[in-house]
Amino acid sequence: MRVIAYLYSDPMLEAASDPAIWGWEVDQVYQDFADPAQPGSRPQLDLLLAEIAIAPPNYILLRRLEELGDSLVEVSTRLNSLEAEGNLVIAVEQDYASHRIINSPESKDSRAAWQLALMRLSSEIQQQQRSRRIRQGHARNRINALPPPGKAPYGYRRGKDRYALDRATAPVVKEFFEQFLLYGSLRRTVRWLEKKYGKRISVSTGKRWLTNPVYRGDLAYHDGGIVQNTHAAILSREEAAQIDRLLRRNRRLAPRTASAPRSLAGLVLCQTCQSGMKISRVTAHRKGKEYLYLAPTQCPKAPKCKALAYEIVLEKTIGAICRELPGAIARLTQQVSAAQDTEVGTPSLPVQFASQIGQKEAALKQLPELVTQGILDQGTADLRAYKLRTEIAQIQQRLAQLPPVNLREIAQAVTIPQFWLDLSEPERRFFFREFLREIKIVREADTWHLELDFIFFQDLPQAESS
């Protein structure tokens, strides 16, 4: 028994199919790839048709009938040619197997049933081919870095071949980002947007704005690819990296805590009972004075761990940051250097990322020359350029997740107590979460002290191996 198979795929839409997908013992596989320079050409299918006329196989395997052509007429013509010598054609992903006309009383009924099944499949084939043409058009837009279909995001309008800033709405989006960067609270920023501009959006929409690559000057496509610097950005790269850090840190906090008015909210933990601490407000009877306390939320002990005066904890937190932050940064820098020294010649993460970006940009510059020399056709070069650009964008994203390179300079600025005292509570909350993961209350008999857990160099991205 001789079995052959045929595959057709479009590199713009899918990865090349594995010739060993059939689960059958296939004697030979013919495989064609879509060529933008020669639409509709299938040289391997033509070769298959020529060879089966000489040596007909027992079975011919296909994935789907629409792979035989770009129209229903082409599919029908080539299917008839494949079945002309009595070959049995099987479409493994469709309910189709060739009808062999035999001289028996049942052949008439069997042929009628086969023709009815083929008629039902013809509608499906036309639908699949129409879907493929639409997806090919979208793929060409991706390769040419054109905007995806649909309405332009709020703040932009559609230009001829790219998004253009909408002068009426772009300033609204810009201020939305500035408010979030200032206070670090998404819900507060959404409420502010409605109050000032009458623009009502949900919190989920606000989060999509904060993470949407379009506002950073990039285009994102449904296949997950991102092409950078395709149009004017509303959000700078530095601001975008800061927003990403804020969103990651807010994920560890309760939703209400992320927008709490007090700077220590969500950061303080009682080490004795392992309970988070909430901020309680007490007012004196017939007096306007207000007292704030930090009390454990779920203390299992009896008697419960005592509440602490908020102002005292805040004062000690500021003192501990000013005292410990420079040493913590120095120790972490030494740890990173020691980790790099374990393997001789291992560069730092920023250097590794920059090297990878440089290699891919060099490959990108070589593509026009390869087309000129005839090594690559234009369609293949365009597809390779798109893949290189998306890979560069991915590395840039990992590079943006790294801590600021000027940590020592930042530490010098924030280790002055007056810097913290001059801030409002929301501003102080923002800076605390830039530096601190957690503040632990360590109790010893009738006294207590603080232990700070700094956030630097946690969950850093890894460089790709070359």
N, C-alpha and C positions, 0 to 999 in steps of 0.2 A: 504494500500500500504506500502510495506516495502522497505526501501532504505539503502544500506550499501556503504561504501567508503573505498578505500585503498590508502595509502600514502607511498612513499619510498623516503628517503633522505640520503645524504652522509654528515656527520658532517664536513668532511674536505673541502667540496665545498660550503656548504650552511647552514644556520641556520635551525633548526627543523621547519617543516611546522606547521602552526596552524590547528588543526583538524576542526576548524569552518570556513574554507575558501570557502565552497561549495556554499553557498547561497541557499541550499536546507535544508529541515528538514530531516537530516540523522539520522537513528536509531542507527547505530554503525559504528565506524571508526577503521580500522586496520592499524597499522603504523609500518613499519620496518626501521631500520637504518643500513647503511653499516658497516660491522665489518671487519677490516683488518685481524683479526685472522681467520675468516671464510668467505673468498670471495664467493660471490654469494648466501649466505644463506639468506632466507626470511621466518623466522618462522611464522610470523603473516600472510603472504600470504598462507602458507601451512595450517594454522588453518582455514583461510577463505574458502579455497577449500574444506576442510573436512566438514565444517558446512553448506555450501550451498548445499552439496549433500544430507543433511538431511532436511534442510528447505530452499528451494530456495527463494531468494528475488525477488522483481519486477525489481529493478534497482541496478546496481553496478557502482559506480562512480570512475573514475581514473583521474589523471591530464594528464598523457601522457602514451601511450602504452609501451614505453621503460622501464618504471618503473617495469614492470613485470619480467624482466630478464636481464642478461648481454650479451646476444646474441640474434640474430633474431630467432634461433631455440627455445630458452627458452621462448621468448615472445610469439611465435606462439603456443607452446604446452600449456602454461598456459592460453592463451586467449581462446583456444579451450575448456579447462577444465572449465573455467568460463562460457562459453556459452553453455555447454553441456546440461544443464537442461532447456534451453530456456530462460536463464536470459538475460536481455538487458544491455549490457556493454556500457557505454558512457565515452569517453575521452574528458573532458571539454576544454582542451587546444588544441585539435586537431579536425579535421573534421571527427570524427568517432563515429558511433553508430552501435551496432550489427544488423545483418540482421536475422530476424526470418522467417524461411521457413514456408510458409502457403500454403495450398492447394487451390490456386486460379490461374486464367489464368495469372495474372500479376506477380506471384512469380518467374517465370523463368527470366524475364527481370530485376526484382528488385534484384535478387541474382547476376546476371551478373554485374550490376552496383556496387553492394557492393563489389564484388571480385576485380573489377577494382580499386576502391578506396583503398582497402586493399593493392593492389600491389604498388600503388603510395606511401602509407604510409611506406611500407617496406624499401624503399630507405632512407626515412627520419629517420626511426628508426635506421638503420645502421649508418647513419651519426652522429646522436646524441650520440649513444653509443661509437663511435670512439672518438668524442669530449670529452665525459666524461672520457674515459680512459686516454687521453692526460692530461686533467685537474687534474685527480687523480695523475698522475706522477709528475706534477708540485707541487701539494699540498704536496706530500711526500717529495719533495726537500725542500719546505718551512719548514716543520716540522723538518727536519734533518739539517736545516740551511745550505743547499747547494746553490750555486749560481743559479740564474734563467737562463733559456736558452738564447742563443744568444752570440754575441761577447762580450768579456770582455771590460770594459771602458778603454779609453786611459790612459796609466800609469800602467795598470795591464795586466797580461796574465792569462789564465786558468790553474790552477793546477789540481791535482787529485780530490780534494774535496773542494777547496777554491780558491779564487783569490790570485795570487802571484805578487809581485812588478816586473814590467818590468824595468830592470836596465837602459835601453836606454831612456825610456820616462817618468818614474816616476820623475826624477829630473826636467824635463820641467814643469810638473804639479805643483810640489812643488814651483818652482820659480814664476809660475803664481799666486799662492795664496799669496806669499810673496809680490809681486808687488801690488796686490789689497789691502792688509793690510797696505802697506806703504802709498799709495796715495788715496785709497778709490774710485777709478774711474774705472769702468768696461771697458768702451770704450778705455781708455788710456792703460789698461792692455792688452786688445786684440791686440791693435796696437803694443805694446811692444813685445808681443809673436811672432808676424809675423816678426818683424824687427830683433829680436835676433836669433830666431830658425827657421824661415821660416815656422812655423806652423800657417796656416791660418784657423781661426775659426770665426763664426759669434758671434755677441753679445749675441744672445739667447743661443748659445752653451756654451759660457763663463759663463752665468748665471746658466745653468744647472750644470756645473762643480762646481760652488760655493755652490750649494745646494744639490748636489748628496751625499746621505749617504755613498756610496761606498768609497769615498775618506776619510771618517771619520772612516773607519774600520767597517762599518755596511752594512747589506744587506737590500734592500727595494724590496718588492714584489708588484704585481699588485693589491692585495687586500688591499693595504695601510699599511700592517704590516711591521715593521722594527725590525730586530734582531741585537743587538749590538755586537761588538767585535768578529766578525767572521773571520777577516783577518788583515793583517798589514795595518795601516792607513798612509796616506800621510799627513793628516791634524790633528793636535791635537785638543782635546776638547775645550781648551781655544781659539785657533785660530778660530775654527768653530763658537763658540758663538760670537766672535767679528765680524766675517763675517756676521752672521745673523743680528746683530745690525746695521752694516753698510748698508746692503740691505734694512732694514726697514726704515732707516732714508733717504736713497737716494730716496725711493719711494715718499716721500713728496716733492721732488725737481724736477724742470724741467730737462729733460735728459741732456741738455747742461750744466746746472748749476752744476750737480753732478761732472763733470770733468773740471770745470772752473779753470784757473790757479790761481785766486785770492781767498784768504782764506775767505773773507766775502761774496762771491757770493752765492745768494739764501737765505741768512739768515736775511738780513736787510729789515725792513718794516717801512714805514712812517705812524705813528699813526694818523696824521692829515687827510690825504687823503686815508688812508688804501690801499696804492699802494706799491707793491714791488719796490725795488730799484736796478737798473742796474749799472754796473761799466762802465763809459765812460773814454776814453783815449784821452788826448789832448796834442799835441806837439807844442812848441813855434816855431814861424817862424824863420828859419835859425839858430835854436839852437837844440842841440841834447837832451835837457831836456824834460822829459815826465811828465805830470800831470794826476793824476787819480781822478775821481769824482764819487760820488754816487748820482744818480738822479732818481726821481720817474719815473716809466715806464708808468703809466696811471693816471696821476693826473688830476682830473676834475676841480680843482680850477682855478680861474683867479685873479691875476697872479698865476702861478704854484708854488708849493713848491720849495724852492731853493735847488740846488745841494750842497753837502757837500764834502769837501776834503777827499779823501779815507784815507790818512795817519792819519788824525786827528781822524776819526771814529775808525780806527784800534787801535790807541793808547788809546783812551778812552775805547774801548772794553776790551783790555788787562787789563787796570787799574780796570775796573768794575769787571771782573772775579776775579782778585786777591783780591779785596776788599769784594765781596759778596758771593763767592763760599763757604767758610767755614761756614758762617752763614746759607746759603741755605741748605747745607747738614745737619747741626744741626737741623734746623726746620723740615726738611723732616723726619729725624730719630725720632724726637719727635712725629710727626703725625702718623708714623707707629706704634710706641709704644702705643700711645693713642688708635689707632684703635684696637690693640690687647687687650688692657686693658678693652675695652667695654664689652668683654665677658671673664669672669674669666677663666684663664687656657688656653686661646687660644694661641697656639704656633705660631712662625713666619712661613712664607711661606717656607723657606729652611728646617726648622725642620719638617713641615708637609710633604713636598715632601720626605725627607729622611725617615720618618716613613712609608709612603706608599710603598716606594721602599723596605724597610726592611721587611714589611709584605709579599710582593709578593715574595721576595727572600726566605723567610722562607717557604712559600707554595711550591716553586719550589723544595726545598731540601726534602720536605716530599713525593714527588711523587714516588721515587724509593721504599720507604718503603711501600707505599700503593699498589704498584704492587706486591711486595713480599708477602704481606698479602692477596692478591687476591681480594682486594676491588676494584681496577681498573685493567683493562687489559692494555697491553702495548700500543696499539693504542690510547686508550682514554688518557693515561698518556702523550704520546708524543704530542697529540693535545692540552692538557691543558698546557703543558710546553711551547709550541709555543705561546699560547695566553698570558701567564704570561710574557714571554720575550718581546712581543710587547707592553704590557701595561707598563712594566718597561722602555722601550725605550721612550714611550710617556711622562712619568713623567720626565725622564732625559732631554728631550727637553724643557719642561716647566721650569725645574730648571736652564737650561743654559740661559734662557731668562731673569733671574733676574739680577739686577745691580750687579757690583762687590761688594764683602763683605768688601773690604778694601777702601771704599770711603773716609774715613778720611785721610788715608795715601796718597791716590791719590791727595786729595785737598791740602795737605801740599806741595806736589811736584810742583803742577801747579799754586800755588799762588805766585810764585816768578817771577817778571816781566822778569828777564833775561832768564828764561826758554822759554818764548814765543818769545823773540827777537832773540834767537839763532836758531830758526826753520826757514826752508825755507817756502815759501808761500804754496806749496802743503802739507807739513807736518803740518803747522799751520791750514790749512783747515780741515785736518783729526781730529785734536784735538778739534777744535771749534765744530764740529758736534758730537763729543763724549759727549760734555757738554751742548750745546745750541740747543734749538728748534727754537728760534727766537730772533732777536735783534730789539727793537722798538726805532725809533727816535721820541722823544716827543718834540714838538716845543712849546715855550712859548715866544711870541713877537719876539724879535730879538735873543733869545738864544734857546738852545736846550740841551737835555741830553738823556742818554740811559736808557732803561729798558730791562733787560735780562730775558728771559724765559728759565729756565733750564729744561733739558730733563729727569732728573732722576725720577724714579718711575711713569713713564707714561705708561699706557696700560700694566700693569703687568699681567702675567698669574695667574689663580686662582687654588687653590688646589681642588682636588676632595673630596667630602664628603665620609667619611668612611662608 
